[in-house]
């Protein structure tokens, strides 16, 4: 999934690396210009910058995970997207709908 960046939010991979560290506090690896980490039920989080958009792919494994861990992971991921794009969850949904309908 690719997310539009709000005006004033730079498409800088180092800024995104700092946010990953701030939000998840886990080791970050770089492969082919993409940053990879994992946290909680997200077995893999891959992020990159493409055409001034934040690209994000996740692989989840919540089989048998405690509800607290699922909620914590979800909260941290949403916080990362909020700080990374400058848009709230509600704004990101609106932007995605606009992109699909071509408005």
VOGU-581917 format. One record per atom (N, C-alpha, C): atom name; residue in one letter; x, y, z; residue number from 0. Coordinates in Angstrom, 3 decimals. Layout:
N
+----+---+----------+----------+----------+-----+
:  a : r :       xx :       yy :       zz :   k :
+----+---+----------+----------+----------+-----+
: CA : A :        X :        Y :        Z : NUM :
...
+----+---+----------+----------+----------+-----+
***
This chain:
103
+----+---+----------+----------+----------+-----+
:  a : r :       xx :       yy :       zz :   k :
+----+---+----------+----------+----------+-----+
:  N : X :    0.852 :   -1.178 :    0.000 :   0 :
: CA : X :    0.000 :    0.000 :    0.000 :   0 :
:  C : X :    0.894 :    1.236 :    0.000 :   0 :
:  N : X :    0.515 :    2.226 :   -0.784 :   1 :
: CA : X :    1.260 :    3.483 :   -0.794 :   1 :
:  C : X :    0.376 :    4.597 :   -0.252 :   1 :
:  N : X :    0.971 :    5.421 :    0.601 :   2 :
: CA : X :    0.251 :    6.505 :    1.251 :   2 :
:  C : X :    0.809 :    7.846 :    0.801 :   2 :
:  N : X :   -0.092 :    8.751 :    0.470 :   3 :
: CA : X :    0.273 :   10.111 :    0.095 :   3 :
:  C : X :    0.839 :   10.832 :    1.320 :   3 :
:  N : X :    1.865 :   11.662 :    1.090 :   4 :
: CA : X :    2.441 :   12.451 :    2.179 :   4 :
:  C : X :    1.825 :   13.844 :    2.181 :   4 :
:  N : X :    1.500 :   14.316 :    3.363 :   5 :
: CA : X :    0.949 :   15.660 :    3.525 :   5 :
:  C : X :    2.018 :   16.695 :    3.167 :   5 :
:  N : X :    1.576 :   17.827 :    2.672 :   6 :
: CA : X :    2.506 :   18.899 :    2.335 :   6 :
:  C : X :    3.372 :   19.229 :    3.554 :   6 :
:  N : X :    4.674 :   19.365 :    3.317 :   7 :
: CA : X :    5.606 :   19.653 :    4.405 :   7 :
:  C : X :    6.261 :   18.409 :    4.985 :   7 :
:  N : X :    5.754 :   17.223 :    4.644 :   8 :
: CA : X :    6.340 :   15.967 :    5.106 :   8 :
:  C : X :    7.268 :   15.449 :    4.010 :   8 :
:  N : X :    8.564 :   15.475 :    4.295 :   9 :
: CA : X :    9.549 :   15.151 :    3.271 :   9 :
:  C : X :    9.603 :   13.653 :    2.974 :   9 :
:  N : X :    9.731 :   13.314 :    1.692 :  10 :
: CA : X :    9.871 :   11.906 :    1.309 :  10 :
:  C : X :   11.320 :   11.450 :    1.502 :  10 :
:  N : X :   11.757 :   11.448 :    2.753 :  11 :
: CA : X :   13.143 :   11.160 :    3.108 :  11 :
:  C : X :   13.206 :    9.846 :    3.883 :  11 :
:  N : X :   13.939 :    8.888 :    3.353 :  12 :
: CA : X :   14.000 :    7.569 :    3.972 :  12 :
:  C : X :   14.638 :    7.614 :    5.363 :  12 :
:  N : X :   15.528 :    8.562 :    5.608 :  13 :
: CA : X :   16.137 :    8.678 :    6.944 :  13 :
:  C : X :   15.118 :    9.165 :    7.973 :  13 :
:  N : X :   14.219 :   10.039 :    7.562 :  14 :
: CA : X :   13.137 :   10.489 :    8.453 :  14 :
:  C : X :   12.256 :    9.294 :    8.811 :  14 :
:  N : X :   11.986 :    8.461 :    7.812 :  15 :
: CA : X :   11.154 :    7.275 :    8.033 :  15 :
:  C : X :   11.879 :    6.286 :    8.945 :  15 :
:  N : X :   13.179 :    6.131 :    8.762 :  16 :
: CA : X :   13.971 :    5.247 :    9.634 :  16 :
:  C : X :   13.860 :    5.711 :   11.091 :  16 :
:  N : X :   13.990 :    7.021 :   11.310 :  17 :
: CA : X :   13.877 :    7.571 :   12.663 :  17 :
:  C : X :   12.496 :    7.299 :   13.257 :  17 :
:  N : X :   11.457 :    7.408 :   12.434 :  18 :
: CA : X :   10.093 :    7.140 :   12.916 :  18 :
:  C : X :    9.903 :    5.668 :   13.266 :  18 :
:  N : X :   10.458 :    4.778 :   12.450 :  19 :
: CA : X :   10.374 :    3.345 :   12.760 :  19 :
:  C : X :   11.014 :    3.061 :   14.115 :  19 :
:  N : X :   12.173 :    3.655 :   14.342 :  20 :
: CA : X :   12.868 :    3.477 :   15.622 :  20 :
:  C : X :   12.034 :    4.036 :   16.768 :  20 :
:  N : X :   11.476 :    5.230 :   16.568 :  21 :
: CA : X :   10.666 :    5.876 :   17.605 :  21 :
:  C : X :    9.408 :    5.073 :   17.924 :  21 :
:  N : X :    8.727 :    4.588 :   16.905 :  22 :
: CA : X :    7.434 :    3.922 :   17.110 :  22 :
:  C : X :    7.557 :    2.459 :   17.530 :  22 :
:  N : X :    8.578 :    1.759 :   17.008 :  23 :
: CA : X :    8.682 :    0.327 :   17.284 :  23 :
:  C : X :    9.878 :   -0.041 :   18.160 :  23 :
:  N : X :   10.957 :    0.737 :   18.103 :  24 :
: CA : X :   12.125 :    0.466 :   18.936 :  24 :
:  C : X :   12.814 :   -0.852 :   18.639 :  24 :
:  N : X :   12.716 :   -1.319 :   17.403 :  25 :
: CA : X :   13.326 :   -2.592 :   17.024 :  25 :
:  C : X :   14.449 :   -2.360 :   16.019 :  25 :
:  N : X :   15.223 :   -3.405 :   15.774 :  26 :
: CA : X :   16.322 :   -3.325 :   14.807 :  26 :
:  C : X :   15.756 :   -3.118 :   13.404 :  26 :
:  N : X :   16.403 :   -2.242 :   12.637 :  27 :
: CA : X :   15.954 :   -1.939 :   11.280 :  27 :
:  C : X :   17.048 :   -2.340 :   10.306 :  27 :
:  N : X :   16.656 :   -3.097 :    9.290 :  28 :
: CA : X :   17.594 :   -3.508 :    8.245 :  28 :
:  C : X :   17.227 :   -2.787 :    6.959 :  28 :
:  N : X :   18.251 :   -2.511 :    6.135 :  29 :
: CA : X :   17.987 :   -1.878 :    4.845 :  29 :
:  C : X :   18.383 :   -2.832 :    3.730 :  29 :
:  N : X :   17.442 :   -3.069 :    2.798 :  30 :
: CA : X :   17.681 :   -3.930 :    1.644 :  30 :
:  C : X :   17.077 :   -3.270 :    0.417 :  30 :
:  N : X :   17.893 :   -3.050 :   -0.600 :  31 :
: CA : X :   17.415 :   -2.497 :   -1.875 :  31 :
:  C : X :   16.630 :   -1.200 :   -1.703 :  31 :
:  N : X :   17.075 :   -0.330 :   -0.801 :  32 :
: CA : X :   16.403 :    0.947 :   -0.595 :  32 :
:  C : X :   15.137 :    0.863 :    0.235 :  32 :
:  N : X :   14.852 :   -0.323 :    0.771 :  33 :
: CA : X :   13.673 :   -0.513 :    1.618 :  33 :
:  C : X :   14.124 :   -0.809 :    3.043 :  33 :
:  N : X :   13.355 :   -0.308 :    4.004 :  34 :
: CA : X :   13.637 :   -0.555 :    5.417 :  34 :
:  C : X :   12.752 :   -1.691 :    5.907 :  34 :
:  N : X :   13.338 :   -2.610 :    6.687 :  35 :
: CA : X :   12.581 :   -3.758 :    7.188 :  35 :
:  C : X :   12.772 :   -3.891 :    8.690 :  35 :
:  N : X :   11.682 :   -4.196 :    9.364 :  36 :
: CA : X :   11.721 :   -4.464 :   10.797 :  36 :
:  C : X :   10.541 :   -5.370 :   11.133 :  36 :
:  N : X :   10.388 :   -5.690 :   12.396 :  37 :
: CA : X :    9.226 :   -6.462 :   12.847 :  37 :
:  C : X :    8.897 :   -6.014 :   14.262 :  37 :
:  N : X :    7.640 :   -6.222 :   14.634 :  38 :
: CA : X :    7.221 :   -5.873 :   15.990 :  38 :
:  C : X :    5.911 :   -6.587 :   16.294 :  38 :
:  N : X :    5.815 :   -7.163 :   17.471 :  39 :
: CA : X :    4.565 :   -7.778 :   17.918 :  39 :
:  C : X :    4.044 :   -8.807 :   16.934 :  39 :
:  N : X :    2.787 :   -8.635 :   16.517 :  40 :
: CA : X :    2.183 :   -9.586 :   15.586 :  40 :
:  C : X :    2.563 :   -9.303 :   14.135 :  40 :
:  N : X :    3.258 :   -8.197 :   13.892 :  41 :
: CA : X :    3.729 :   -7.906 :   12.537 :  41 :
:  C : X :    5.092 :   -8.570 :   12.357 :  41 :
:  N : X :    5.055 :   -9.718 :   11.707 :  42 :
: CA : X :    6.257 :  -10.508 :   11.490 :  42 :
:  C : X :    7.250 :   -9.754 :   10.614 :  42 :
:  N : X :    6.719 :   -8.953 :    9.693 :  43 :
: CA : X :    7.577 :   -8.165 :    8.814 :  43 :
:  C : X :    6.890 :   -6.854 :    8.452 :  43 :
:  N : X :    7.636 :   -5.761 :    8.591 :  44 :
: CA : X :    7.176 :   -4.433 :    8.183 :  44 :
:  C : X :    8.223 :   -3.919 :    7.200 :  44 :
:  N : X :    7.799 :   -3.651 :    5.977 :  45 :
: CA : X :    8.709 :   -3.146 :    4.953 :  45 :
:  C : X :    8.204 :   -1.782 :    4.511 :  45 :
:  N : X :    9.082 :   -0.782 :    4.520 :  46 :
: CA : X :    8.686 :    0.571 :    4.108 :  46 :
:  C : X :    9.700 :    1.135 :    3.119 :  46 :
:  N : X :    9.215 :    1.997 :    2.231 :  47 :
: CA : X :   10.063 :    2.634 :    1.237 :  47 :
:  C : X :    9.400 :    3.915 :    0.766 :  47 :
:  N : X :   10.153 :    4.719 :    0.034 :  48 :
: CA : X :    9.625 :    5.942 :   -0.564 :  48 :
:  C : X :    9.565 :    5.725 :   -2.070 :  48 :
:  N : X :    8.418 :    6.047 :   -2.681 :  49 :
: CA : X :    8.242 :    5.897 :   -4.120 :  49 :
:  C : X :    7.390 :    7.048 :   -4.635 :  49 :
:  N : X :    7.949 :    7.856 :   -5.529 :  50 :
: CA : X :    7.203 :    8.982 :   -6.109 :  50 :
:  C : X :    6.539 :    9.849 :   -5.044 :  50 :
:  N : X :    7.294 :   10.223 :   -4.035 :  51 :
: CA : X :    6.806 :   11.077 :   -2.948 :  51 :
:  C : X :    5.654 :   10.454 :   -2.166 :  51 :
:  N : X :    5.604 :    9.124 :   -2.149 :  52 :
: CA : X :    4.615 :    8.402 :   -1.351 :  52 :
:  C : X :    5.347 :    7.428 :   -0.445 :  52 :
:  N : X :    4.707 :    7.118 :    0.674 :  53 :
: CA : X :    5.255 :    6.156 :    1.619 :  53 :
:  C : X :    4.669 :    4.786 :    1.302 :  53 :
:  N : X :    5.527 :    3.869 :    0.873 :  54 :
: CA : X :    5.089 :    2.505 :    0.598 :  54 :
:  C : X :    5.244 :    1.659 :    1.848 :  54 :
:  N : X :    4.232 :    0.832 :    2.121 :  55 :
: CA : X :    4.259 :   -0.014 :    3.318 :  55 :
:  C : X :    3.676 :   -1.382 :    2.987 :  55 :
:  N : X :    4.398 :   -2.428 :    3.364 :  56 :
: CA : X :    3.890 :   -3.798 :    3.272 :  56 :
:  C : X :    4.078 :   -4.444 :    4.635 :  56 :
:  N : X :    3.086 :   -5.196 :    5.067 :  57 :
: CA : X :    3.203 :   -5.893 :    6.352 :  57 :
:  C : X :    2.824 :   -7.355 :    6.185 :  57 :
:  N : X :    3.426 :   -8.190 :    7.020 :  58 :
: CA : X :    3.062 :   -9.597 :    7.112 :  58 :
:  C : X :    2.739 :   -9.841 :    8.579 :  58 :
:  N : X :    1.497 :  -10.235 :    8.847 :  59 :
: CA : X :    1.055 :  -10.423 :   10.236 :  59 :
:  C : X :    0.971 :  -11.906 :   10.581 :  59 :
:  N : X :    1.198 :  -12.194 :   11.843 :  60 :
: CA : X :    1.026 :  -13.546 :   12.369 :  60 :
:  C : X :    0.414 :  -13.418 :   13.758 :  60 :
:  N : X :   -0.912 :  -13.324 :   13.797 :  61 :
: CA : X :   -1.577 :  -13.138 :   15.086 :  61 :
:  C : X :   -2.209 :  -14.420 :   15.607 :  61 :
:  N : X :   -1.784 :  -15.560 :   15.066 :  62 :
: CA : X :   -2.331 :  -16.823 :   15.545 :  62 :
:  C : X :   -1.863 :  -17.072 :   16.976 :  62 :
:  N : X :   -2.807 :  -17.101 :   17.864 :  63 :
: CA : X :   -2.499 :  -17.356 :   19.266 :  63 :
:  C : X :   -1.922 :  -16.174 :   20.022 :  63 :
:  N : X :   -1.893 :  -15.007 :   19.400 :  64 :
: CA : X :   -1.341 :  -13.822 :   20.068 :  64 :
:  C : X :   -2.352 :  -13.260 :   21.067 :  64 :
:  N : X :   -1.836 :  -12.719 :   22.144 :  65 :
: CA : X :   -2.691 :  -12.111 :   23.167 :  65 :
:  C : X :   -3.316 :  -10.830 :   22.623 :  65 :
:  N : X :   -4.526 :  -10.542 :   23.068 :  66 :
: CA : X :   -5.226 :   -9.334 :   22.622 :  66 :
:  C : X :   -4.420 :   -8.072 :   22.902 :  66 :
:  N : X :   -3.758 :   -8.026 :   24.057 :  67 :
: CA : X :   -2.948 :   -6.852 :   24.408 :  67 :
:  C : X :   -1.848 :   -6.610 :   23.383 :  67 :
:  N : X :   -1.206 :   -7.684 :   22.940 :  68 :
: CA : X :   -0.130 :   -7.565 :   21.954 :  68 :
:  C : X :   -0.676 :   -7.091 :   20.607 :  68 :
:  N : X :   -1.817 :   -7.616 :   20.216 :  69 :
: CA : X :   -2.445 :   -7.205 :   18.949 :  69 :
:  C : X :   -2.802 :   -5.724 :   19.002 :  69 :
:  N : X :   -3.419 :   -5.287 :   20.096 :  70 :
: CA : X :   -3.813 :   -3.880 :   20.237 :  70 :
:  C : X :   -2.600 :   -2.954 :   20.271 :  70 :
:  N : X :   -1.545 :   -3.357 :   20.988 :  71 :
: CA : X :   -0.331 :   -2.544 :   21.067 :  71 :
:  C : X :    0.319 :   -2.412 :   19.688 :  71 :
:  N : X :    0.406 :   -3.524 :   18.966 :  72 :
: CA : X :    1.005 :   -3.500 :   17.626 :  72 :
:  C : X :    0.212 :   -2.589 :   16.708 :  72 :
:  N : X :   -1.106 :   -2.721 :   16.744 :  73 :
: CA : X :   -1.981 :   -1.902 :   15.898 :  73 :
:  C : X :   -1.822 :   -0.418 :   16.221 :  73 :
:  N : X :   -1.776 :   -0.090 :   17.506 :  74 :
: CA : X :   -1.627 :    1.312 :   17.922 :  74 :
:  C : X :   -0.296 :    1.886 :   17.438 :  74 :
:  N : X :    0.777 :    1.135 :   17.608 :  75 :
: CA : X :    2.092 :    1.603 :   17.168 :  75 :
:  C : X :    2.142 :    1.776 :   15.650 :  75 :
:  N : X :    1.531 :    0.854 :   14.925 :  76 :
: CA : X :    1.522 :    0.942 :   13.464 :  76 :
:  C : X :    0.735 :    2.170 :   13.005 :  76 :
:  N : X :   -0.426 :    2.408 :   13.601 :  77 :
: CA : X :   -1.221 :    3.598 :   13.253 :  77 :
:  C : X :   -0.460 :    4.881 :   13.583 :  77 :
:  N : X :    0.222 :    4.903 :   14.732 :  78 :
: CA : X :    1.025 :    6.069 :   15.113 :  78 :
:  C : X :    2.131 :    6.306 :   14.092 :  78 :
:  N : X :    2.788 :    5.232 :   13.655 :  79 :
: CA : X :    3.833 :    5.350 :   12.634 :  79 :
:  C : X :    3.259 :    5.960 :   11.352 :  79 :
:  N : X :    2.113 :    5.471 :   10.899 :  80 :
: CA : X :    1.506 :    6.014 :    9.680 :  80 :
:  C : X :    1.089 :    7.471 :    9.868 :  80 :
:  N : X :    0.530 :    7.806 :   11.024 :  81 :
: CA : X :    0.139 :    9.197 :   11.307 :  81 :
:  C : X :    1.348 :   10.126 :   11.203 :  81 :
:  N : X :    2.439 :    9.742 :   11.874 :  82 :
: CA : X :    3.635 :   10.590 :   11.893 :  82 :
:  C : X :    4.387 :   10.553 :   10.564 :  82 :
:  N : X :    4.315 :    9.445 :    9.875 :  83 :
: CA : X :    5.024 :    9.306 :    8.609 :  83 :
:  C : X :    4.372 :   10.057 :    7.465 :  83 :
:  N : X :    3.032 :   10.069 :    7.446 :  84 :
: CA : X :    2.310 :   10.697 :    6.336 :  84 :
:  C : X :    1.783 :   12.080 :    6.674 :  84 :
:  N : X :    1.556 :   12.339 :    7.968 :  85 :
: CA : X :    0.948 :   13.605 :    8.371 :  85 :
:  C : X :   -0.569 :   13.552 :    8.341 :  85 :
:  N : X :   -1.112 :   12.413 :    7.950 :  86 :
: CA : X :   -2.565 :   12.244 :    7.883 :  86 :
:  C : X :   -3.042 :   11.285 :    8.966 :  86 :
:  N : X :   -4.236 :   11.543 :    9.501 :  87 :
: CA : X :   -4.851 :   10.631 :   10.465 :  87 :
:  C : X :   -5.420 :    9.431 :    9.708 :  87 :
:  N : X :   -5.853 :    8.418 :   10.444 :  88 :
: CA : X :   -6.461 :    7.240 :    9.817 :  88 :
:  C : X :   -7.653 :    7.642 :    8.958 :  88 :
:  N : X :   -8.474 :    8.534 :    9.489 :  89 :
: CA : X :   -9.659 :    9.005 :    8.769 :  89 :
:  C : X :   -9.259 :    9.702 :    7.462 :  89 :
:  N : X :   -8.227 :   10.554 :    7.528 :  90 :
: CA : X :   -7.739 :   11.248 :    6.334 :  90 :
:  C : X :   -7.191 :   10.262 :    5.303 :  90 :
:  N : X :   -6.479 :    9.228 :    5.773 :  91 :
: CA : X :   -5.908 :    8.244 :    4.846 :  91 :
:  C : X :   -7.007 :    7.477 :    4.127 :  91 :
:  N : X :   -8.093 :    7.174 :    4.812 :  92 :
: CA : X :   -9.229 :    6.501 :    4.174 :  92 :
:  C : X :   -9.831 :    7.407 :    3.103 :  92 :
:  N : X :  -10.018 :    8.692 :    3.427 :  93 :
: CA : X :  -10.555 :    9.649 :    2.448 :  93 :
:  C : X :   -9.658 :    9.725 :    1.218 :  93 :
:  N : X :   -8.339 :    9.817 :    1.434 :  94 :
: CA : X :   -7.392 :    9.894 :    0.322 :  94 :
:  C : X :   -7.446 :    8.637 :   -0.542 :  94 :
:  N : X :   -7.558 :    7.481 :    0.096 :  95 :
: CA : X :   -7.627 :    6.221 :   -0.649 :  95 :
:  C : X :   -8.899 :    6.163 :   -1.490 :  95 :
:  N : X :  -10.019 :    6.619 :   -0.926 :  96 :
: CA : X :  -11.281 :    6.633 :   -1.675 :  96 :
:  C : X :  -11.189 :    7.569 :   -2.869 :  96 :
:  N : X :  -10.575 :    8.747 :   -2.669 :  97 :
: CA : X :  -10.404 :    9.700 :   -3.769 :  97 :
:  C : X :   -9.561 :    9.092 :   -4.885 :  97 :
:  N : X :   -8.512 :    8.385 :   -4.502 :  98 :
: CA : X :   -7.621 :    7.784 :   -5.486 :  98 :
:  C : X :   -8.342 :    6.706 :   -6.292 :  98 :
:  N : X :   -9.176 :    5.927 :   -5.630 :  99 :
: CA : X :   -9.904 :    4.852 :   -6.306 :  99 :
:  C : X :  -10.971 :    5.413 :   -7.242 :  99 :
:  N : X :  -11.689 :    6.428 :   -6.782 : 100 :
: CA : X :  -12.767 :    6.988 :   -7.601 : 100 :
:  C : X :  -12.261 :    8.010 :   -8.606 : 100 :
:  N : X :  -11.014 :    8.439 :   -8.458 : 101 :
: CA : X :  -10.431 :    9.381 :   -9.409 : 101 :
:  C : X :  -10.861 :   10.816 :   -9.223 : 101 :
:  N : X :  -11.316 :   11.167 :   -8.045 : 102 :
: CA : X :  -11.756 :   12.549 :   -7.775 : 102 :
:  C : X :  -10.587 :   13.477 :   -7.598 : 102 :
+----+---+----------+----------+----------+-----+
***
